[in-house]
Amino acid sequence: MGQPSSTISEQVVQQVATTTNSDITELPPLHDTINPNALETTVEQMSGGRISFGYAGHEVTVDEKGAISLEEQPVTEQYEHT
């Protein structure tokens, strides 16, 4: 079985776009959240476990095999204290 044609970073963006029914151009740049090269390197070097980070209103989790899961993050309201 060969390597996927897209990187983990590209897969994350595509999966979030699909989940949110958005075009990838409507999402914030992934590099504003996490360094895509560091994400790739980390996943490639993991022998177990997973890495999670927030992106575009979702908690993104990538395991050592490159499997991506998403969980919608609740929107928190900010209140101004006087």
Secondary structure, 3 states (H helix, E strand, C coil): CCCCCCCHHHHHHHHHHHHCCCCHHHCCCHHHCCCHHHHHHHHHHCCCCEEEEEECCEEEEEECCCCEEEEECCCCCCCCCC
